[in-house]
């Protein structure tokens, strides 16, 4: 996770390259990892964004509370964490 380099809004974090090895999937590992990432992000960002082209990953992020976005080029999912700055996705 880092500040989203594609956004002009400094309170937007981006999740990149979160993978769980196949043999550990469906055991809560990804959810625990994302819970830790979200908890850390809440201290620094108002929202998290990410891009995925994998339908299963998209479903996973939706289950975590991310909203699917179709109008952005480099963003497929957004999770609002706190107060919003001017404008939102």
N, C-alpha and C positions, 0 to 999 in steps of 0.2 A: 504494500500500500504506500502511495505517495500522493503529493498534491497533484491534481490532474493537470498535466502540461498542456492540454488542449482547451482548458477553460480559462476565461479571464477572471472568474470568481475564485478568490484565494481560499475560500472555505469549502472547496470541493476536493474530496480525495478520490483516488482511482485504485481499484483493486486490479492487480495484474497477476496472471499466471498462478492461479491456485489450483493445484492438482492433487488428487488422492489416488494412490496406486489401486489398480483394479481389485486386488485381493482384500483391500481394506474398505472398499465402498460398501454402502448400505449397512454400516455399523456405527454411524454417528460421528465418524472422524471429521468429515467435511463440515458438518454442523458445528462441532466443537471448535474447529479452526476458525470458522466464520464468526461464531459468537465472540471469540477472542479478538478478532480483527475489528468487529463492529464496536466492541467495548473500548478498544484503544482509539478508534476513529472518533468516537463521541467526544473525546477530550480535545480534538484538534479540528474537526470538520463539521459542517452543517449537513452535508450529504456525501454519499458514496456513489460512484458511478463505475460501470464496467462494460466491457464489450465481450460477447460470446456469440459464436456462430453454431454452437452445439445445443440442440433442442433439450437434451436431458439436463445440461447445465442451466439453461434458461428456466426450466421447471424448478430446479433446485433453488435458484435465486428467488424466484417468485414465492416459493414456500417459506423463504426466510423474510419475506416482506418487501422485497424489491419490486418496483413497478416497472413493467415493460415499456420501453420507449421506442417508437418507430420513426420519429421525426429527426433524429440526430445521426450524424454520419459515424461517429466513433463511440457511440453509447447505445447499448441495448437495454440496460437496466439501471434504475436509480433507487436509492434508499435515502429518504429524508431522515436526518438524525436530530436536527435541532432547528433553531430559528433560521429562517431563510433570509438571504440577502435580496437585493432587488432582483426580481425575476426568478423563475424556477424552471425546471425541465418539464 
